[in-house]
Amino acid sequence: MAGVPRREEGQGGGQEVVTTASAGNDEARRAALRHMLEARSVAVVGASAKPGSLGASMLAELLRGGFDGSIYPVNPGYDQIGELRCYPSIADVPETVDLAMLGVANARVEKAMADAAAAGALSAVTFSSLYEEVPPEPGMPPLIARVAAIANAHGMAMCGGNGMGFLHLERNLRVTGFLTDERLGTGAIALISHSGSAFAAFGFNDRSMGFNLIVSSGQEIVSTMADYVGYALDQPSTRVVALLLETVRDPERFIAALARAAERGVAVVALKMGRTAGAATMVAAHSGALAGEHGAFEAVFGAYGVHECRTMTEMADTLELFASPRRVRTGSGIASVHDSGGERAMFVDLASDVGVPFATLSHQSLSRIDDALDPGLIAENPLDAWGTGIDADAIFRASFAAMSADPDVAALAFVVDLTLQGEPYEEGYLQIAHDTAAGTDKPFCVVSNLHSAIAPDEAAILRGGGIPVLEGTESGLLALRHLLDDAAWRARPAEAPPAPAHAAVRERWRVRLDADDEIAELEGLQLLRDYGIPVTDARLVATAGDAAAAAEAVGYPVVVKTASPGITHKTEVAGVAVGLADADAVRAAYADIAGRLGPYALVAPMAPQGVEVALGIVRDAIFGPLVLVAAGGVLVELRSDRRLGLPPLGPDAARRLIDGLQMRPILDGVRGAPPADVDALAHVLSRLSVLAADLGEHLDAVDVNPVIVSERGCTTVDALVVPRRTAPTASSVT
C-alpha cells in the first residue's frame, strides 16, 4: 500500500485534498513528532491578554499544566502579556522553537504557517477548520492543501486542523486553546480522537481515568493517528491505546502500528464512528454489498486483536479495566459475587446477551463457598451471597478467596451498587473490594449496575487503590468480554502463512486481469482452479449437440446455464436449468435458453447435496483487498451474517472467520443432515485469500457463490470476477 492516497475533508463545504501518506521518511516523521509532543520551546502565535479569547486560553493552558520550557507569545499588538515578553512576529523570537501554536483564523493561518516554517519551527498545531469558500486565485489548491504543503516541504509535524490540540501529561505540556481540568493525572492510557468533543469527554470528567497522552488529531493534514499511536507505543507507561476514529488516512502506518501494539502486548481499544454510512458502496457485486463500509475495519481489527466498542460508555469501562496492569492468564470465564438475587439474574441475562462466559467452579471451590454461606443460599457462580446480611463481609471475603483459587476463574467481579453506605471504609464493601484485590493476582473489578447511583467519593477511593470501577451492568460485562477476548487472541498459536501460488500463475493472471475485456464465468472458474480451489467441471457449448455431448462427458444429472456475455444474474432472466437427467432434457433446455439469451451456455454436473456458502474478495478504498465468507445461496442477502479477513489467511485463521458466522451450526448438520466438511471450506477460504493477496490490486471483486460444502469436501459452482476498473452489468451471480 505504499503511496496510498489519502483524502482530507474540509469543513462546511465538503472540500477535500488528496495528499500521500508516504511523504518524508519514517525517521524524519518520528523526529518531527517528538519535537511537537515533547516540545521544550513554544511560540504562541495569536497570544492575547483578552479574557476568554483563544489567545489567552492557549497561554493559560500551557501555564496551568506546569510547563517549564520556554513560552514565547507572538502578537504585534502587545509588548508583554502577564510576565511574558510578547514578540511582534515569530521571526523575532530569540530561538528556533520546537512548536508553533497557531491561534489564528482561517484567513490568517496560511501566512502564520509560512512564517513559522520560515523561522525554522519544527512543528505546529492549528485549531482552525482550514476552510475557505473560494481560493484567492483561480486554480489554486484549497487552503487545507496549501497549509499541508508548507508543513511537508519543511518536514514539520502538525496537529490539526479542526482539532483541539493535545496534552502530554507526563511532560506537563498542554497544547490546547480549550479549558482543561486541573485534576488531570498521569496514567497508562494514550487516547487519540478524531472527534474534539469525544476528546474532551474522555479527558475531562469526574471518572479521573489516567492518561499519559491525549490527542485531538482533527483533520490530520500532516500527522496522522498512526503517527500518534507509534509515539504512544514508544512510551513505557502506555498499557492501552484508545482510538476514536472516523477513517484511516495512513493505512500502511496504521496497520504497522497495530501490529507493533500486538507485539508489545499493548491493548488497543477502538470506537469507529460512522459504521453504517455508505454501506455497499465498494463494488457492484454481492461481496461488496455484504462487506459494507465497516467491514474493512472489522477485518483489520480482527487481524490485530483490536477491541471494538460501540458506545463511549463501553469504551470508558474497557479502558479502565485495561489500564489496570492485570491481564487474564488462566481460566475460561468470570466469577462474580452479588448482594442481590434480582440483580444477579439481570447480570446473567446480560452476560448471555453479550457473550460473557462464567467459570465452572470445581467441587472443592463450591464446597469452600458452601461452608461460608448462610443457610438457604446456594454455592454457585455467579453467587448471591447476601443471606441475612449479618456476616456478609466474612461471606464475601471467603467466597472471593475460593473463586480466586479456582483454576477456571479468569477474572473476578464484585457486582454491587456503589450507593452511599454511611459506613467506615474499614467495614463496608470498599474494604471487601480492597482485601479481595490484595489477595489475588487475577483481574478484579467492581461493577455497579446504575451509573447515576454511584457515590463519587467511594468510587474514587476504589480507583485510588488501583481497583477498576465499571459504571454499568452491560458496559461492565462488555469490558470483561474484551478482557477475556484479549487473552484468547494472545493465546493463539502462531500460524505459518499459506503456501503461495506459483510465480508463473500470478504473472499470467495479472496480465490477464489488466486486459480490457471481461472475465467470463468459465475463465473465472479456471482462475480459482489455478489457485487450488475445487470447481465444478463446466464445459462451454454453442449448440444443442455440443450440450448433449458435454453432459455425457461430465455425467448426469447436469445443469445448463447461459454463458452469454453481460449476463451475470442468470436466474432473473430464466437462464438456468437444473437436474437434467438425459440428453433429450439437455437439448430442450439448451434450445430454450439459447433461443432467448444467445447460443453460448455452460454445461456442468449437478453439485452434491450440501450447505451453500458464499465466498468473495472485495476491494476497500482504504485497506485494499479483503476476503469474505457469508451464508450462501439465497441467504446471501442476509448481510449481517458475514465475516471479513485481511489476506492472506492460514487455514486456522480462515476457520475462525467461518466459526463467527451465525449460520455456523448448520455446517455441523441439522435435522438429520450429515456434518459438512468445515476443514475443506477453511482450506478453500485460505486459498482464496492467497489469490486476494496476489491479485487484489488487479481486482474490484470476486464472487464465489455458492460454494457447496458437503460431508466430503467443497465444490465451487459459480464465479464472478470483476477486474479493476471494470464494472459488471448486474449486481450478482447465481
N, C-alpha and C positions, 0 to 999 in steps of 0.2 A: 504493500500500500504506500510505497514511497511517493512523495509528492502528491498525496491525496488532496484534492481541492477541498477547501472548507468554506462554508457560506456564512457570512457575517450579516446579521439582520439589524437594521437600524430601527429607530423608534418612531412611531407616529405616522410615517409614510411608507413603511414596509421596504425602505431602501436596503440594498444588500451589496456586499462586495465579496468577490472571490479572491482569496489570497492562497498561499500554500503554507502548510504547517511545517514544511521542512526547511524554511529559511534559516540560514546560520547553522553552525554545527552544535551538537548537543552540549558539549562542554561550555561553549560560549553562552548558550542559553541558561545553563545552570549557574554559571558565574554571575550573569546579569541578574538572575532571580535572587541569588544570595545577596547581592548589593541592595536589592529592593527590600526583601523581607528581613534583612539584618542590618538595615541602614544605620550608620553612625553619624550621618550628617543629612539634614533635611531642609530643603528650600520650600517655604510655604508661599506659593505664588497666588496672590489674591488675598493675603492675610489682611485682617481688618480688626479694628477696635470696636466696631459696631455690635452691640449685644444682639444675639440671635442670628447673626449673619453666618454664612458658610465659612467665611474667612476667619471669624472669631472662633467658631466651633473647631476648625482644624487645629488652631493653636491650643485651644483649651484641652482637646483630647490628647495631644502629644504630651502636654504637661500633666494631665490627670493620670496618665499611665506611668509616670515616673521616669520618662525617657531622659537619659543623662548624656545623650550625644549633643551635637551642635544643631541648633534650630535657627534658621535664617528667614525671617519674614520678608516677603517681597511685595511692595506696593508703593508706587511713586507718590501716593497721597499721604504717607506717614514717614516721619523720621524715626519714630520709636513706637512700639506697641508694648505696653506694660514695661517690663525690664529688658526687653529685647530690642536691639537696634534693627531698624527696618531699612531695606535696600530698594532703590528705585527700579532695579531690574535684576534678573538672575545673573546677568553678566557682571554685576558689581559685587556679587557675593565673594568673599575673600578665599574660598576654596572650591574645588570641584566637588559637588555634592553626590552622595550615593543616590538620593531620591529627590525628585521634584514633585510636590503635591500641587496639582493644577486645579485650583478652586475658582475657575472662571467659567463664563457662559459659553455656549456653543460658538457664538460669533467670534470669540477671542481665543478659543482653545488651540486652533491650528498655529497661530503665532506664538502662543505660550509654549507649545510643544517644540516648535522650531527654535525658539530662544533657549529652551532648556537643553536641547541637543547641541546647539552651538556652544553653549557654556560647558559642555562635557558631562552633563548629568548622566549617571549610569542607569537610571530607571525613572519611571514616572507613574503616577496614578491620576486618573481623572474620574470625576463623578458625573461629567456631562453626558447627555444622551447621544451626542455626536450626530445629531440630526440637523439637516438643513433642507429646506424645500427645494431650492434650486442652487447648483454650484455657481460660484461667481462668474465663471466664464464657460461658454458652450464647449462641450466635450471634456470638461474637467471631471476627474473622478469625484465621487461623493466625499463628503468630509471624513467619514469613518475610514475610508481607504487612504486619504491623504495623511491623516494622523498616524495610521498604522505604518505607512511607508516611511515617515520620518523616523519612527522608532526602529523599524527594521534596518534602515540604512545606517543607523548609528549603533546597532547592536544593543539596544536598550530593552530591558524588561518593562512591561507596562501592565498595570492592573486597571480593568475597566474597558470601555466606558460603561456608563449607565449602571454603575455599581456603587457600593457603599464603602469600598476600601478594604482594609484588612487590619487585624490585630494579631501581633506576635507577642503573646503574653509572657513567654519566657524571656523575651528581650525588652519587656516594658515598652513596646512600640505600638502605639495606637494611631494608625494612619487612616483616619476617617473624619468626615465632617458632621457626623451624627452622634447624638448623645449616647454614651456607653454607661455601663454600670460599674461604679467604684468597687463593688464587692466581687468582681470577676477574679477568680483564682485560676492558677495553672492546673493542668491535668493531662490526661492521656489521649484526649480526642483532638483530631485535626478535622475541621469542618470546612468544606468548600462548597459554596452555593451560588447557583446562577440567579436565584431569587434574593433580592435585597431584603424583602420582608421576612422571608424564612431565615435568612442570616441573622436578622435582629431577634426573631422569635426564639431561636435556639441559643443565641449568645446572651440575651438579656432577659432572664426570667427568674422566678423565685426557686427554681429547682437547683440552681447552682452546679450544673454539670461542669466538670473541669476540662478546659481546653488548653492546648499549647499553641494552636494556630486557628484563626477564624478568617476566612477569605470570602468576600463578596466579589466574585470574579466577573460578573456582568457579561458584557458582550465578548470579552476575551479577544480583543482585536490583535493582541500580540501574545501575552502569556495565557496559557490555557489551563484547564482543570488538570490535564495530565502533568503539566509542569509543577503545579502546586502539590499534587499527590506525590510526585517524585521527591520534592523537597521534604514533605512531611515524613516520608519513609527514611530520610536521612537522619531524622531526629530520634535519638534513643528513647525519648519519652513517649513516642507515638505507639499506642496499642490498638487504636481503632481509627479508621478514616471514614468520615461521613460525607456523602455526596448528595446534594440536592441538584439534580441536573435536568436540563431541558433537551440537550443534544450533546453530541461529542464533536468537537471541531478539529481534533487532532487524533484520529483513531489509532495510528501506529503507536504513538507515545502513550496513549490511554491504555491500550492493551498491554504494552510493556510494563506500565506502572502497576496494573492489576496483577500481572504475573509476578512482579517483584514483591508485591504485598503478600501474595500467597506463599512465596518462597520464604519471606521473613516471618510468617506467622501473624501478620497484622490483619485483623478483621476489617473488611470493607463493607459498609452499610450504605445502601443507596435508595433514594426515593426519586423515581423517574417521573417528572411532571409532563403531562400531555400524552399519557399512554394510549388514549383512544382516538386521537385526532389523526385523520388521514389514513385510516386502515385501508388495506387492499389497494394501495397506490403503487406498489413496487413494480408489478408486472401484470400483463394481461393473461394470466394463467391461474388455475386453481391454487397452485402452490403459493403464488404471491398474495392472493386474496386471503388465504389461510394464515400466512405469516403476519400480515398487518404491520403497521409501523413499529409496534413494540416488540415484535418477535425477535428482531436482531438483538435488542438489549437483553431479552431473556436468554438468548443463546450465549452472549458474551458473559453475562453474569453467571450463568450455569457453568461455563468453562473454567472460570477463575474463582468460584466459591464466594461470589458477592451475595450479600444478604439483601434482597429487595423488600422494601417496606411500601405499604400503600397509603399510610397516613403519617402525619407528623407525630401523633401520639405513639403509634407503634415504633416509629424511629427513635423517639426520645427514650422509651423504655429499653429498646435494644441497645442503644448507645450506652446507657447507664450500666447495663448488665455486662457488656463487652469491655467497658472501661475498667472493670474490676480485673485484677491480674489472674483470677482463677478461670480455668478452662476445663471442659469435660475431658477426663482421661480414662474413666472406666464407666461401665453401666450402660443401660439402654433406654432408661426413662427417668422421669422426675418422681420425687416423693414429696407430698405436701401434707401439712398439718393445719387444721381449721378449728375455729371456735364456734362454728355454726353448721348444723346439718343442712339447712336450706341453701346456704351459700356454697357449701361443698357440692351439692347436687348441681347447682349452676356452673360451678367450676368444671365438673366432669362433663357436662353438656358442651361447654365451650371448648374444652380440650379435645373432645371428639370432633367438633366442627373444624378446628384449625390444625388437627393432626399432631397433637402432643401426646406421646405415649406415657403411661405410668409404669414405673418399675414394678416387677413381680418380686415381692419380698419373699425371702426364704422362710422356712418353717421356724428356724431359730430366731430370726428377726421378729416375726409375728408373735412368737412366744414371749420375747422380751417386752414387746409393746403391751401384750395382754396382761402381763404381770403388773404393769404400771397403771392400767386404765381403771376408772370407776366401774363398778358392776353395771352390766347392761350395755356397755359400749363394745363395739366390735373392733378387733385388731385387723386393720386393713389399710390399703393405700389407694386413694387418699384417705386421711384419717380425721374423723370428727373426735376431738379429744376433750371436749368441754365437760361433759358429765354434770356433776353438781357444781363445779367451779371452785370447790373448796381447796382442792390440791392441784389446781390447773397448772400452776407454774412447774411443779415437780413432774406432772404428767407430760407436759410439752417437752421438757428437757430430756426426759427418759425416752420419749418416742423419737425425738430427733437423733438422739445418740444411737438408737437401734437402727434407724434408717440410714444414718451416715455410714455405719459399719457394713451395710449390706452391699455386696458387690454389684448388684444390678441397678443400684441408685446412681444416676449420673449427676443430678443436681437436686437441691433441696429448696422448698418454698414454704414460707410461713405466711399463710393467707388469712389476714385479719384486717379489719377496718381500723385505720390509724386515727380514730377519733380521740379527742382529749380524754385521757384516762383519769386524770386527777390523782395519780399515784406517783410516789417517788420513783426515780429511774431504776433503783436497785430492786424494785419489787414487781414491776409490770412487764408487759410484752417487750418493751425496749431492752430490758436486761436479759430476757429469754433469748431474743434475737442476738444480742451481743455474745452471750455464752455459747449459743449454738454455732455462730460463725467462728468463734475462737476454738471450738472443739472439733472442727473438721477442716480438711483442705479442699473439700468439694465446693463447687459454686453454691452459694446460698444467697437468697434474696427474700425480701418482704414484699408481698403482693397485696395491695389494698384494692378493694372491689369498687370503690367510688372515689374518683379524683376529688370531687368537691367536699368530701368528708375527711380528707387527710388534714391532720393537725400539722402545720408547717414546722413548728418547733420540734416536734417529735421526729418528723421525717429528717430534719436537719441533724438531729443527734445521731440517728442511724447512719446517715451518709457520712457524717464526720468520723464515724467508726469504720468506714470502708464497706458498709453494707448497702447494696443497691436497694432502692425503694421503687417498685414498679407501680404505676399510678392508675391501673385499671385491670379488670379481670381479663378481658380479651387481649388488650395490648400487652399485658404481662405474659400471658400464655404465648403470644406470638414471639415475644422476645426470647422466651425459654425454648421455643421451637427453633429459632435461629441459632441458639447456643448448641442445641443437640445436632442440628444440621451441620454446623461448623465442625464438630467433632467427626461426624460421619464423612464429611468431604475430605478432611485431612487424613482420615484413616484409609482412604482408598489406596490400593497398591498402584505403583507406577505401571503404566501400560505402554508397551512398545508401540510405535506408530505402525499403521497398517502397511503391508507390502506395497511398494509403488508399482505403477504400470510401467511397461517397457517404454523406453525413451522414444522409440520409433512410433509407438501408438500415440503418445502425447503429441508429437510433432505433426503426425498425419492429421489428427483431428483438429489441431489448432489451425492448420492451413484450411481444412475443410470448413470449419465454422466461420472463418473470416471471408469466405466466398459470399457472393450476394444472394444466391438462390436459397430457398428454404430447405429445411431438412425434412424429408418425407418420413412417415412413420416407420417404414421398413428400415430406412437408414438409421433412424433413431434407435431402433432395437439393436442394430448392429453396433452402434456406439456403446450401448450398455453391455452387450456381449463382450466387446473388446476390453471392458473393464471388469470382467469376471462376474457379471450379473446374469443369472439364468433367464432366458427369454423364450417365448413361445416360438415354435418352428413355423413362421409365417412365410407364405410364398406370394409373390406378386403375379397377378394374372391379368390378361386383357381380352380373353374370350371365354365363352362357356365351356369349350373343350378343355382349355387350359385349367379352368377352375375345377372341372371334374378330375383331371389328371393330378392336380395338386392335392386334392382331397384324398385320392388313393395313396399318394406318396406319404402324406403326413398321418393318415389314419383317421377313421371315423370314430365318433361324430366330430363335425367341424363347424367353424364359424366363417361366414363370408361377410366382409365389410368393405365399404367403399374406400378406395385409396386415391380418389380424385384430388388434385391439388387444391388447396384453400379450404378444404372441409376438415375441420378438426373436431367439431361437436357432432359426431356421426349419428347418435341416437335421435337428435332433434330433427334430422332430415330422413329418418327411417332408413339409415344407411348400414344397418347391421342385421344379419340373420343368424340365429344361433341354433345349435342342436340338430344340425343337418346330418341325417344318418345314411344317405345313399347318394349316388351320382345324379339321379333324377331331381332330388331335392336341391342339390347344389346347383344344377343347371337352371332350375326355376328361380332360385334365389338370386343367382348372378344376373339372369335376364331382367328381373325386376329392378335390381339396384343399378345395373348398367344403363338400362333404358331411361332412368330418371336422373342419374348423377354422373354418368360417364363411364367409360369402359374399364378403367383401372380399379382393381379390387385386390384385397388380401384374403387368402385362404389359410386358416390356421386350425390346429386341433383344439377342441374344447379343453379348457383348463380343468384340472381336477377340482373336486369339491374342497372348499376351504374358506378361510376368513379373508375378506378383502381389506387390504391396507393400501393407503396412498403414500408414496414417497415423492420427494421433489427436491429441486435445487432452486433457490431464489437469490436474487441479487439485491442486496441492500445498498442504498446510496452512501451510507457511512462505512459500514464494515465489510462490504463486498459479499462474496458468495456464502450462502448458508445452506445446510441440508435440513429437510423437513420430513417428519413421519406423522401420519394422521390416520384417523378412521377412513377407510376407503369406500369405493363404490358410491352408492347414493348417500352414505353417511359423510362423505367428504364435505358436504355443505354445513356440517356441524363444526363451525370454525373454532369453537372453544377447545375442541379435542385435538390438539396438535402439540408437538414439541419440535424445537429447532436446535441445531447444534453448529458449532464452528468446525469446519473441516480442517484437516482430516480427523476422523474418529476411528479408534480401535474398536473391535467388537464389544468390549466391555462398556465403553462409553456409549456406543450405539444402543446396547441393550438397556442402559439406564434411561435413555430417551424413550424407548419403547415402553419400559415399565412405568413411565409417567403418564401414559395415556389413560383416559377414563375407560376406554374400551378394552383395556389390557386383560381383564378377567375373561373376555370372550376367547382369547387365544389359548386359555387353559382348558377350553371345552365346556360347553353349556348344553343342557337338555340332551345329553347322550352323545353329543358330538365328540370326536377324539381331540386331544390337545394338539394345537398347531405347533409347528417346529419354530420356536422363537429364536433358537440359535441360528437357524438358517436366515431368518429375517434380519437378525442383527448383522450377520455377515453381508447380506445384500446392502443394508444401510451403510455399513462401513465402506464397502466398495464404491457406492455412490458418492460417499464423502471424498474418496480419493479422486474420483472424476471431478468433483467440485473444486478440490484444491488444485488440480492440474489445469482445468479448462474454465474455471469460473469467470475469469476475466474476459472470456470469449462468449459467455452465455448471459442471456437475460433470465431464462428459466428452463427447467426441465420438469415435466410432469410424468410421473410413473404411476399410473392409476388405471386399473387396480393391479397390485401385486397379490396373487392368490397364495396364501400361506396354508399349506396342507400339513398333514401329520408327517410327511416325508420330505419337506422342502418348500421352496418358493418357485413361483413362475410369474414372470412379468408378461402381462397381456398387451398393454398399450404403452406408448411412449410419445410424448410431445416435446420436441426440442426447439427452443426459441433462441437462435443466435443473438448475440449483442447487436442492438440497433435494428433488429427485425421483429416486428410485431405480428402475432398470429391474427387470423381473421375472426376468430371466435375465442371464447374465454376458457375453454377446457377441452379435454379429450376424454372420451368414454369408450 
